[in-house]
Amino acid sequence: MKAFNRIFKYILPQWPRIVVVVISAILVSILLSLSFMTVIPLLKVMMNEEGLHGWVDRKSCNISYGLDFYVPNITDVSSTDNQDIINQLQVTKVTKGSIADAAGLKVGDRIIEAGNALIGSNLESNPVRAPKLLQELATVKDNLITLKVKRFVPDGMPEVMTMAISTAEDTAYIDSLGWSGMERMKFNAGARLMKYAQLALSRLPREQSSENQTKAIMFLIIGVGIITVIRCLAKYYQSFLAEKVVQVGINHLRRDAFEHVLNMPMGFFANERPSDTVSRLVRDTGAMGNGIKIMLGKALREPLNAAAMLGMAAYIDWKLTLIFLGGAPPTLWLAGTLGRKMKRASRKSLVAWSQMLAKLQETMESLKVVKVYNQQKYEKNIFEHINQSLLKQLLRISSVDAATQPVLEVLGMAAGSVALLFGASWVAQKKLEGPEFLALLILLGAAAEAVRKTSDIWNKIQEANAAAERVFSIMDQPLEPQKEGAVEMASLKNTIVFKDIVFSYPGSERPVLNGINLSVKAGHNIALVGPNGSGKTTLANLLPRFYDPDSGQVFIDGEDIRDATLFSLRSQIGMVTQNVVTFNDTIAANIAYGKPGASREEIVAAAERAFAHEFISPLPNGYDTIIGEQGAGLSGGQLQRIVIARAILRNPAILIFDEATSQVDADSEAKIHQAIEEIMHDRTCFIIAHRFSTIISADVIVVMDKGKIIAQGQHEKLMQSCSLYQSLYETQMITLE
């Protein structure tokens, strides 16, 4: 996970949004669990047991005093033999360490009077019903409340005793009970919640009637509706801001990765497919974004939902909740195992995607060659092999995804079934009320569903981790070397010197250049000739430091180019290569690429000198014509003249022409040759060409063979002294004839 964790460098700076996302997710989980909790009061009202007020009063007593009471059912209420039950509060539970426990109340005690207003009332003529007693206990504002309690003793008459116990208002007494910080926090939160509940119910009548029952149900439904609206708004903000955090973070990552690639040494791309780098910058960063999106979305929301549900369930009955949680350890083990398999399959699938992209790009660019040589079947077979490899990995991913949810559902069902058996037994034994048991089952079911929704989170994060490894492996590549404290190099004035140059391409054991020594005077034109593979282009590429020699040095005016900043070195170099490079932009922008901010007059002047103006001006949009991908719509010769115009506009001190006229048709070659001769005047130029018409007039012709300089001089001298040069010249003359 080290690679995936590095993405947080781009996520954490957006911490205010992340805070809102987390708060929204917490709010959503709490409100969702509260929605399920409304099942209990709704059932209480619909079953006509104690009403909404009675349920809230009883919960208030449970929180404030640690007491719970028997709730009479319909049979008890209708029976004349059970009038004591409906006129008294029978204690069924006393929480250890609570106010009631400290006061001496016990299970089985019956509260027959409560509060100053009720003490001394004539029970025979004016019996006080249990709901009134419960209300008095729940809503008392004083620090103390007086109770009259009937206690049944074995083999004896019931004892009636009067006692005064503290209420939730008596903070000093509560402090003396020695509760832990967590117990005190739970007590305060519960007491405050009950006060809000009492306030919310203050407008509902307490009398039990069908009309009031309908009002209570409507009240609960409206409450659930309000909770749902707030929850949905919070969920919207969580989803939107999480998406924004992800997209902004990935945008910055992609920007930094692209900038890093631009400044990596050319040697890296000698052994790497450009399409693989493109795949990492586009597809793999997208996979990383999906992983972060899940973490700020489902991975945050669903565990919080599950935690809130389990918290509410534990509040109802922690023992049943703990039984249900017995399925957690095997679930975590399963998630880890499947996640590791997902990571391996994801890494292989990303490589397969990269290979497919490379093949598609290669084939589309070479479609004419494929067709003319009738190699459609061959290309199809290669693509099919790559496609099948990708399919294999995608099916492995699908297999892991498909297996995750069913297995987790089985584990959840097993844990839920055990909890159901225990719960049903406790309801039968009156240890747990039916509505509360039903609400607990709903909460546990919702928690299990939330866990089920998280079943693919770890798998997706492992997918993102595999993508992150590929992206950051690019960003961990070293940049082009530049010495610390490198100096600004002045424009060439005297000489360029190649001294004892030895160079091999990365991964190659045979040197491409071996012992090159060459001195070039400023303002001279140097032509490099020789057979293919003799090292001409490689030698020229050392000048702008596309590569550094294995040994030896390159000097400009006596200064080692490795001591200069790359920017100052390359600022005085222009290049026209055999492979025409244009950008998907206007013709004007392509010409001005080497001189940002150039005026239209300067652009037109450069185009005229390169004999490009003659075909640009008739175009419908002139210099604002979009060249398009691969220079669509223009011939190779026209594109080459645009590139030459780019070099003319840059006006560099050093010009490198690498087969600059190779794409020029015979009809315009003379014009291009004339343009090149004009811009080469009083400028240091390196000319690499097979057409001797462009090199005969050079100040110095350097003949290279097998990585060495075997001769140098002017045309006439070399024709007499260098057999290789003579052979190259004669071969071209025969070809031209």
SEFIVO-948767 format. One record per residue: residue in one letter; x, y, z of N, C-alpha, C in turn. Coordinates in steps of 0.1 Angstrom, whole numbers, plus 5000, padded with zeros to 4 digits. Example, Ala and Ser with C-alpha at 12.3 -4.5 7.8 and 13.67 -1.06 7.14 Angstrom:
<recs>
A513249435078512349555078513249675078/S512849785071513749895071512950005079/
</recs>
This chain:
<recs>
M500849885000500050005000500950135000/K502250115000503050235000502850324988/A502750264976502550344964501150414965/F500150344969498850414970498750524980/N499450504991499450615002500050744997/R500950734987501550854982500550954975/I499450894971498450984965497951084974/F498051054988497451154998498251284998/K499451284992500151414991499351514983/Y498451464974497651544965496251564971/I495951474981494551484987494551564999/L495451555008495451615021495451765021/P496151835011496051975010494552035009/Q493651945005492251985004491551945017/W492251955028491651905041490351975045/P490052105042488752155045487552085039/R487752045026486751965019486651825025/I487751775029487751635035487051635048/V487251745056486551755069485051765067/V484551835057483151845053482651705049/V483451635041483051505037482851405048/V483851415058483751325069482551355078/I482451485081481251525089479951485083/S479851505069478651475062478351325063/A479451245062479351095063478851055077/I479451115087479051085101477551125103/L477151245098475751285099474851185092/V475251145080474351045073474250925081/S475250865086475150745094474350755106/I474450865113473650885125472150905122/L471850985112470451005108469850875102/L470650795095470150675090469750575101/S470650565111470350475122469150525130/L469050665132467850715139466550685131/S466650685118465450645110465050505113/F465950415115465550275118465150265133/M465650355141465250345156463850395158/T463250465148461850515149460950395149/V461450275145460550155144459950125158/I460850145168460350115182459150195187/P459350335187458150415191456950395182/L457250375169456150355159455350225163/L456050115166455349995170454650015183/K455250085192454650105205453350175204/V453250275195452050355192451050265185/M451450195175450550125167449950005174/M450749945184450249835192449549885204/N449450015206448650075216449150025230/E450450015232450949965245451050075255/E451950175252452150285262452150415255/G452050425242451950555236453350615234/L453450725226454750785223455250855235/H454350925243454850995255455350895265/G454650785267455050685277456350625273/W456550595261457850535257459050635259/V458850765256459850865258460150875273/D459050875281459150895296459950775302/R459650655297460350535302461750535298/K462150585286463550595282464250695290/S463550805293464150915301464450855315/C463550775321463850715334464950615334/N465050545323466150445321467450515321/I467550635313468850705312469150785325/S468150845330468350935342468550855355/Y467750755357467850685370468450545369/G468450495357468950355355467850255358/L466550295356465350215359464650175347/D464050055347463150015336461949955343/F460749975336459549925342458749835333/Y457849755339457049665332455949745324/V455849715311454749775303453649685302/P452449715307451349625306450849605292/N450449485289449849465275448349485276/I447749455264446249485264445449395273/T445849275275445249185284445249235298/D446449285302446649335316445749455318/V445649535308444849665310443349635311/S442949535304441449505303441049415315/S441949355322441549265333441349345346/T440349305353440049375366440949325377/D441549215374442449155385443849215384/N444149295374445449355373445449505374/Q444549565382444449705383445749765390/D446349685399447549735406448649755396/I448649665386449749675376449649805368/I448449845364448349965356448350095365/N448250085378448250195387449650215394/Q450550125391451850125398452950105387/L454150145391455350125382456150005388/Q456049895381456849775386458249775380/V459249785388460649785384461049655379/T461549645367462049525361463549525359/K464249645360465649645358466249765366/V467349745373468049845380469549835375/T469949935368471349935363472349955374/K473349865375474349875385475150005384/G475250065396475950195397475150315393/S473850295390473050405386472550485399/I471750595396471150665407470250575415/A469350505408468450415414469150305422/D470150255417470950155425471550215437/A472050335436472650395448471550435458/A470350455454469250495463468650365470/G468950245465468450125471467250055464/L466850105453465750045446466149905440/K465249815440465549675436464549635425/V464949525418463949465408462849405416/G461549435411460349385418459649495426/D460449595430459749705437458649775428/R457649825435456549895428456450035433/I456650135424456450275428454950305427/I454450345439453050375440452750525440/E453750605444453550745444454850805441/A454850925434456050985430455851135429/G456651225434456551365433455751425444/N456051545447455351615458453951635456/A453451645444452051665441451251545443/L451951425444451151305445451251245459/I452251295467452351235481451051275489/G450551175495449351195504448051175497/S448051145484446751125477446051005481/N444751005481443950895485443850795473/L444650685474444650585463443350515461/E442650505472441350425470440350505462/S440250635465439250725459439850785446/N441150805446441750875434443050805431/P442950685425444250615422445050685411/V446350675413447250745403447750635393/R447450655381447750555371449250565368/A449750455363451250435360451750545350/P451050575340451550685331451850815338/K450950855347451150975355452450965363/L452650855370453850835378455050845369/L454950775358456150775349456450915344/Q455450995341455651135336456251215347/E455851195359456351275371457851245372/L458251115371459651075372460451135361/A459951135349460651175337460851325335/T459951405341459951545338460251635350/V460651575361460851645373462051745371/K461951865376462951975375463751985387/D463351925398464151945411465251845411/N466151875421467351785423466951655430/L465751655437465351535444463851515441/I463451385441462051345439461751245450/T460551255456460151165467459351055461/L459650935465458950815460458350735472/K457150675470456650585479456750445472/V457450355478457750225471457150115479/K456550015472456049895479456949785475/R457449715485458449605483457949475489/F457849375481457349245485458549165491/V458349115503459349035509458848885511/P459748795510459348655511458648625524/D457548555523456748505535456448625544/G456048735539455748845548454848945540/M454349035548453549145542454349245534/P453849295523454649395516455049515524/E456249565522456649685530456449805521/V456049915527455850035520456850135526/M457650195518458750285523458750405514/T459150515521459250645514460750675513/M461150715501462550745499462650865489/A463750945491464051055482465251025475/I465151035461466351005453466651125444/S467951135441468351245433467951225418/T467851335411467451325397468651365388/A468451375375469551405366469951555368/E469151635375469451775377470551795388/D470651685396471651705408473051665403/T473751755397475051725391476051695402/A475951755414476951735425476851585429/Y475551535430475451395435475951295424/I475651335411476151245401477651245400/D478351355403479751355404480351265415/S479451245425479951165437479851015434/L479150975423478950835420480150765415/G481150835411482450775407482350715393/W481550765384481450715371482650745363/S482950665353484050695344483750805334/G484750855327484450965318483450925307/M483650795302482750745291481350735297/E481150685309479850675315479150805317/R479950905321479451035323479051105310/M479851085300479551135287478251075281/K478150945283476950875278475750925285/F475850945298474750995306474251135302/N475251225300474851355297474251365283/A474851285273474251285260472851235260/G472651125267471251065267470251155274/A470651225285469751315292469451435283/R470451485276470151595267469151555256/L469451435250468551385239467151375244/M466951325256465551305262464851435264/K465651535268465051665270464551725256/Y465351705246464951745232463651665228/A463651535231462551455227461251505235/Q461451535248460251585256459751715250/L460751805246460351925240459551905227/A460051815219459451795206458051735207/L457751655218456451595220455551685228/S455951805232455151885241453851925235/R453751935222452551975215451551855212/L452051735215451151625213450451595226/P449151565225448351535237448751395242/R448751385256449151255262448051155262/E446751195262445751095263445750995252/Q445450865256445450755247444150745240/S444050785227442750775220443150745205/S442250705197442550665183442950795176/E442350905179442751035172444151075176/N444451065189445851105193446850995188/Q446450875187447350775181447750805167/T446750855159446950895145447951015145/K447651105154448551225154450051185157/A450151095167451451045170452150975159/I451450895151452050825140452450935129/M451551035127451851135117453151215122/F453251235135454451305140455651225137/L455651095139456751015137457151015122/I456151005113456350995099456951125094/I456451245099457051375096458451385100/G458751335113460051335118461051255109/V460551135105461451055096461651125083/G460651195078460751265065461851375066/I461751455078462751555080464151505081/I464251395088465551325090466051285076/T465151225068465551175054466051295045/V465351405046465751525038467151565042/I467351585055468651625060469751525056/R469451395058470451295054470751295040/C469751315031470051325017470951445013/L470651555019471451675017472951645021/A473051585032474451555037475151455028/K474351365023474951265014475351325001/Y474551424996474851494984476251574986/Y476351644997477551714999478751625000/Q478551515007479651415008480051364994/S479151324986479451264973480051374964/F479551494964480051594955481451644959/L481651674972482951714976483951604975/A483551484978484551374976484951364962/E484051374952484351374938485251484935/K485051604940485851724938487251704943/V487351644955488651624961489451524952/V488751424947489451324939489951384926/Q489051454919489351504906490451614907/V490351694917491451794918492751734921/G492751634930493951564934494651484922/I493751414915494251344903494751434892/N494051554891494451654881495851704884/H496151724897497451774901498551664900/L498151534903499051424901499451404886/R498351414878498651394864499551504858/R499251624863500151744859501551724863/D501751674876503151654880503851544873/A503051434870503651324863504051364849/F503151434843503451484829504751574829/E504751664839505951754840507251664842/H507051564850508251484853508651404841/V507751354833508051284821508851374811/L508351504810508951604801510451624805/N510751604817512151634822512951514824/M512451394820513251274821514251264810/P515351194812516351174801515751094790/M516351124778515851054766516150904766/G517250874774517650734775516550644780/F515650694789514550614794513650574783/F513350654774512450624763513050534752/A514350514753514950434743514550284745/N514250244757513850114760512450094764/E511650204765510250204769509350244758/R508150184757507150224747506450354752/P506450454743505750574747504250554751/S503650454744502250424747502050374761/D503050304767503050254780503050374790/T503850474787503850594795502550664794/V501950674782500650744780499550664789/S499650534788498650454796498750484810/R499950494816500150524830499550664833/L499850754825499350894828497850914826/V497250824818495750844816494950734823/R495150604819494350504825494650474840/D495950464843496350424856496050534866/T496250664863495850774872494350774874/G493550734863492150714865491750604875/A492550494874492250384884492650434898/M493650514900494050564913492850654918/G492350734909491250824913490050744918/N489750634911488650554915488850494929/G490050464932490350414946490150514956/I490650644954490450754964488950784965/K488250784953486850814953486050714962/I486450584961485850484970486150514985/M487450554987487750575001487050695007/L486750794999486050915005484550895003/G484150784996482750764994482250645002/K482150534995481650405001482550365013/A483850375012484750325022484550405035/L484150535034483850615045482450605050/R481550605041480050615044479550475050/E479850365043479350245047479850195061/P481150195063481650155077481050245088/L480850375085480150465095478750425097/N478050395086476650345087476650215095/A477550125092477549995100477850025115/A478850115117479150145131478050215139/A477250305132476150375138475050265141/M474750175131473750075133474149985145/L475449945145475849855156475849925169/G476150055169476050135181474650145187/M473650175178472250175182471850035187/A472249935179471849795183472449765197/A473749805199474349775212473649855223/Y473149965220472350045230471049965234/I470449905224469349825228469649695235/D470649625230471149505237472549475232/W473549495241474949485237475349335235/K474649245243475049105242474649045228/L473449075223473149025210474049085199/T474349215201475249275191476649215191/L477149175203478449115204478348975197/I477248905199477148775192477148785177/F476448895172476448915158477848955153/L478649025161480049065157480948945157/G480548825161481448715160481848675146/G481048725136481448695122482448795117/A482948895124483848995119485248935116/P485848855125487248805122487348725109/P486448625106486548555093486348655081/T485448755083485148845073486448925069/L487148975079488349055077489448965070/W489548845075490548755069490248725054/L488948705051488548685037488848805029/A488548925034488749045026490249065023/G491149035032492549045030493048945019/T492548825020492948725010492548754996/L491248794995490748834982491448954976/G491749054985492449174981493749144975/R494549054981495849024975495748964961/K494748874959494548824946494148934936/M493249024941492849134932494049224928/K494949244937496149334934496949264922/R497149134924498049064914497349074900/A496049044900495249044887495249184881/S495049284890494949424885496249464879/R497349434885498649474880498849414866/K498549284864498649224851497749284841/S496549314845495549374836495949504831/L496649584840497049724836498249704825/V499049604827500149584817499549544804/A498449454804497849414792497149534785/W496449624793495849744787496949824780/S498149834786499149914780499649854767/Q499749724767500149654755499149674744/M497849664748496749684738496849824732/L497049924741497050064736498250084726/A499450024730500550034721500349964707/K499649854707499349784695498449864686/L497349914692496349994685497050124679/Q497850184687498550304682499450274670/E500250164672501150124662500450084649/T499350014650498649974638497950084631/M497350174638496650294632497650384625/E498850394630499850484624500450414612/S500450284611501050204600499950134592/L498750194591497650124585497950104570/K498550204563498850194549499750074546/V500850064555501749954553501049824555/V500249814565499549694568498649644556/K497949744550497049714539497849674526/V498949754523499649724511500349594511/Y500749544523501449414524500449304528/N499149334529498149234532498449164545/Q498749244555499049184568497949194578/Q496749214573495649234583495449104592/K495648984586495448864594496548854605/Y497748894601498948884610498648984622/E498249104619498049204629496849164638/K495849104632494649054639495148944649/N495948854645496448744654497248804666/I498048904663498848964674497849034684/F496949104678495949184687495049084695/E494748974688493948874695494648814707/H495948784706496748734717496748834728/I496948964725496949064736495549074742/N494549064734493149084738492748964747/Q493248844744492948724752493648734766/S494848784765495648804778494948904787/L494349014781493649104789492349044794/L491648974786490448904790490648814802/K491748744801492048644812492248714825/Q492948834825493048904838491748974842/L491049024833489749084837488748984843/L488848854837487948754843488448714857/R489748714859490248694873489648794882/I489748924878489249024886487749004889/S486948974878485548954880485248834889/S486148734888485948614897486048654911/V487048734915487248774928486148864933/D485648954924484549044928483248964930/A483048864921481848784922481748694934/A482948654939483048564950482848634963/T483248764964483348834976482048854983/Q481048904976479748934982478948814987/P478848704978478148584983478748524996/V480148524996480748465008480448545020/L480548685019480248765030478848755034/E477948745025476448725028476248595036/V476948495033476848365040477348385055/L478448455056479048485070478048565077/G477448675071476548765077475248685082/M474848605073473548525076473848435088/A475048375088475348285099475348355113/A476048475113476148555125474748605129/G473948645119472548695122471648585127/S471848465122470948355126471248325141/V472448315144472848295159472248395168/A472348525163471848635171470248625172/L469648585161468148565161467748455170/L468448345171468048245180468148285195/F469248355198469348405212468248505215/G468048605205467048705207465648655209/A465248565201463948505202463748435216/S464748375221464748315234464548415245/W465248525244465248635254463848705254/V463248715242461948775241460948685248/A461048555246460148465252460248465267/Q461448495272461748505286461548645292/K460948735284460648865289461948945292/K463048905287464348975289464449085279/L463749085269463749185258462449205252/E462049325250460749355245460649325230/G459449285225459349255211459649365201/P459149495203459449595194460949625194/E461549625205463049655206463849545199/F463349415200464049305193463849325178/L462649365174462449385160463349495154/A463449605162464349715158465749675158/L466149595168467549545168467849455156/L466949375152467149285140467249375128/I466449485127466549575115467849645115/L468349685127469649755128470749665124/L470749535129471749445126471749405111/G470549395106470449365091470949485083/A470649605087471149725080472749725081/A473249695093474649695095475349585086/A474649465085475249365076475149405062/E474149475058474049525044475149635041/A475349715051476449815049477849745048/V478049645056479249565055479349495041/R478249445036478149375023478549475012/K478149605014478449705004479949735004/T480549715015482049735016482849625011/S482149515007482949395003483949414992/D483649504983484549524972485549634974/I485449704986486249824988487749784988/W488149684995489549644996490049594982/N489149534975489549484961489849604952/K488949704953489149824944490349904949/I490649914962491849984966493049904962/Q493049774961494149704956494349724941/E493249744934493449774920494049914919/A493650014927494250144927495750134931/N496050054941497450034945498349984934/A497849884926498549834915498849944905/A497750034902497950144893498950244898/A498850274912499750364918501250324916/E501450194918502850144916503350174902/R502550164892502950194879503250344876/V502350424882502450574880503650624887/F503850584900504950634908506250574904/S506250464897507550414892508050504881/I507150564874507550674864508050794871/M507350834881507650964888508950944897/D509350824899510550794907511750784898/Q511550794885512650784876513450914877/P514850914876515551034878515351134866/L515451254869515351364859516651374852/E516551454841517751484833518851544843/P520051494842521051544852521451684849/Q521451764860521951904859522651934872/K523951974871524751994883524152104892/E524252074905523852184914524752304913/G524152414911524952534909525352554895/A524652484885524952504871524752654867/V525652694857525652834853524952854841/E524552984838523953014826525053024815/M524852954804525852954793525553064783/A526653134780526553244770526453184756/S525853264747525753214733527153184727/L527153084718528353044712529053164704/K530353174707531153274700532353224693/N533053114698534253064692534252924687/T534152824696534252684691533352594699/I533052484692532452364699533452254697/V533752184708534752084708534151954714/F534251844707533951704712535351644715/K535551604727536851554732536751414737/D537351314730537451174735536051114738/I535151134730533751094732533550944730/V533050874740532650734739531250734744/F530350664737528950664741528250534736/S527550474746526650354743525250384747/Y524250334740522950354744522650264756/P521650304764521350224776520950074772/G521549984779521249844776522149784764/S522949864758523749814747525149804752/E525849694747527249674751528149734741/R527749754729528649804718528549954718/P529650024718529650174717529150214704/V528350314704527850384691528950484687/L529550554696530650644693531850594701/N532950594695534150544701535350624698/G535750714707536950804706536750914696/I535650984697535351094688536051224693/N536851284684537451414686537151504675/L536451624678536051714667536051854672/S536551944664536552084668535852164657/V534852244661533952314651534052464654/K534452544644534552684646533152744645/A532852844653531652924653531352984639/G530152964634529853024621530052924610/H530652814612530952714602529852614601/N529752564589528752454586529452324585/I529052224594529652094595528651994590/A529051924579528251814574528751684579/L527851604584528151464589527651364580/V528551284574528151184564528651054568/G528050944563528550814566527450714564/P527650584564526650484563525650484575/N524550424573523550414584524150344595/G523950394608524450334620525950384623/S526450474615527750524618527950614630/G526750664635526750754647526550894644/K526150934632526051074629524951144638/T523751094638522651154646522951144661/T523651034665523951024679524951134684/L525951164675526851274678526151404680/A525251434670524551554671523651564683/N523051454688522251454699522951474713/L524251464712525051494725525151644727/L524951724717525151864718524051924727/P522751894725521751954734521551864746/R522451764749522451684760521151594761/F520751544749519751444750520251324757/Y521551304755522351194761523651254766/D524251194776525551234781526551124777/P527751154772528751054769529150964781/D529450834778529950754788531350804793/S532050864784533350924788533651034778/G534451124781534751244772533851364776/Q534151474769533451594772533051674759/V532051754761531651844750531851984755/F532552074748532852204753532152304743/I531652414748531252534740531952644746/D532852704737533752814741534552774754/G534952654754535852604765535052574778/E533752574778532952544790532252414788/D532452324797531852194796530352214797/I529552154787528152174787527452114799/R528052024806527451964817527452054829/D528252164828528352264839527252374837/A526552374826525652474822524152424825/T523252514827521852484829521352434815/L520452334816519952274804519152384796/F518452474803517652574796518552674788/S519652714794520552814787521252744776/L521552614777522252534766521352524755/R520052474757519152444746518552574740/S518652684748518052804742518752854730/Q520052814728520752854716520852744705/I519952644706520052534697518652524690/G518652504677517452474669517652344662/M516552274659516752134653515552114644/V515952054632515052014622515351864619/T514451774623514751634622514051564610/Q514551444607513951364596512451334599/N512151304611510751274615510151414618/V509251454609508551584611507751584624/V507851684632507151694645506251814644/T504951794643504051914644503051884655/F502351984660501351974671499952004666/N499051944673497651964669497152104673/D497652204665497352344667497352414654/T497252544654497352624642498752624636/I498752654623500052664616500952774623/A500252884626501052994633501652954646/A500852874654501352824667502452724665/N502452644655503452554652504752624648/I504652724640505852804636506452874648/A505552934657506053004668506352924680/Y506352794679506552704690507952724697/G508952764689510252784695510452924700/K509453014697509553154702508153204706/P507753164718506453204723506353354723/G505153404719504953544719505353614706/A505753544696506253604683505053664677/S505253774670504153854663503853784650/R502653814645502253754632503153794621/E503653914622504653954611505853874611/E506453834623507653754624507353614619/I506153564622505753424618505653424603/V505053524597504853524582506253534575/A507153624581508453644575509253514576/A509153434587509853304588509253204578/A507953204576507353114566507753154552/E507853274549508353324536509753274533/R510653284543512053244541512153094539/A511153014545511152874544510352824532/F509852924524508952894512507752814516/A507152854528505952794533504752884531/H505053014530503953114529503153084516/E503753034505503153014493501952914493/F502052814502500952724504500052744516/I500552834525499752864537498652964534/S499053074527498153184524496953144517/P496953044507495753014500494752934508/L495152874520494252794528493152884533/P491952824535490752904539490952984552/N491652924561491953004574493353044575/G494153034564495553084564496353024575/Y497053114582497853074593497153024606/D495753044606494952994617494452854614/T494852794603494452654600494952554610/I494152474615494552364624495252254616/I496552224619497252114612496551984615/G496251954627495651834631496651724634/E496151614639497051504643497751444631/Q499051424633499951374622499951464610/G499651594612499751684601498751664590/A497551604594496551564583496251684575/G496151654561495751764552496951824545/L498151814550499351874543500351764540/S501051784529502051684524503251684534/G504051584532505251574540506251694537/G506351734525507251844521506651974527/Q505351994527504852114533505052124548/L504852004555505052004569506552024572/Q507451974564508851994566509252144565/R508552214556508852354554508352434566/I507252394572506752454584507652444596/V508252324597509252294607510552374605/I510952394592512052474589511752624593/A510552664590510152804594510252824609/R509952714617510052724631511452744635/A512352674629513852694632514252834628/I513852884617514253014613513753124623/L512553104628511953204637512753204650/R513153084654513853074667515153154667/N515853154654517053224652518153184662/P518453054663519453004673520853024668/A521753014678523253024674523652894668/I523052784671523452654666522252584660/L522352534647521252464641521752324637/I520852234640521052094636520052044626/F520452014614519551964604519851814602/D518951734607519051584606518151534595/E518651514583517851474571516751564569/A517051694569515951794569515251804556/T515851754545515151764532514651624528/S514651534537514251394533512751384529/Q511951474534510451464532510051564521/V511051634515510751744505510751684491/D509651724484509551674470510651744461/A510951674450511951724441511651874436/D510351894434510052024428510352144438/S510252124451510552234460511852214467/E512652114464513952094471514852204468/A514852264456515752374454515452494462/K514152524464513752634473514152604487/I513952484492514352454506515852464507/H516552414497518052424498518452564499/Q517852654491518152794491517852854505/A516752814511516352864524517352824534/I517752694534518752644543520052714542/E520552744530521752814527521752954533/E520553014532520453154537520453154553/I519753064559519753064574521053014580/M521852934572523152884576524252984576/H523953094569524953204568525353264581/D526653264585527153314597526553244609/R526253114608525653044619526252904619/T526452854632527052724633525952614630/C526252534620525252434616525852294615/F525052194620525452054618524451994609/I524851944597524051894587524251744585/I523151674587523251524585522351494574/A522851444563522051424551522751324542/H521851254534522351154524522351224511/R521651334509521651404496522851504496/F523751474488525051544487524851684482/S523651714476523451854472523351954483/T523051904495522951994507524251994515/I525251914512526451914520527751944512/I527651944499528951974492529552104495/S528652204497529152344500529452364515/A529452264523529752284538531152324540/D531452394550532752434553533652314556/V533152224564533852104567532851984566/I533351874560532551754559533251644567/V532551594577533151484586532551354581/V533451264578533051124574533151034586/M532050964589532050874600531750734596/D532350634603532050494600532350414613/K531350334617531450254629531750324641/G531150444643531350524655532650604656/K533350614645534650684645534650784633/I535450894635535650984624536850934616/I536650904603537750854595538350954586/A537651064584538251174575537351294577/Q537951414574537251534574537951634565/G537151724559537751824550536651864540/Q537051934529536051974519535851874509/H534851894500534351794491535451744481/E536151834475537251804466538351714472/K538751754484539851684491539351544494/L538151534499537651394504537451304492/M537051364480536851284468538151214464/Q539251284468540551224464541251134475/S540851164487541551094498540750994506/C539450994505538650904513537750824504/S538050694504537350604495535950584499/L535650584512534250574517533450684513/Y533950814514533250924509532950924494/Q533950884487533850874472532750764469/S532750654476531750554474530350604477/L530150674488528850734492528350824481/Y529250914477528951014467528550944453/E529350854449529050794436527750714437/T527450644448526250564450525050654449/Q525050774455523950864454523750924440/M524850944433524751004419524150894410/I524550764412523950664404522450654407/T522050664420520650654424519850774418/L520450894417519751004412519550994397/E520550924390520450904376519250804373/
</recs>
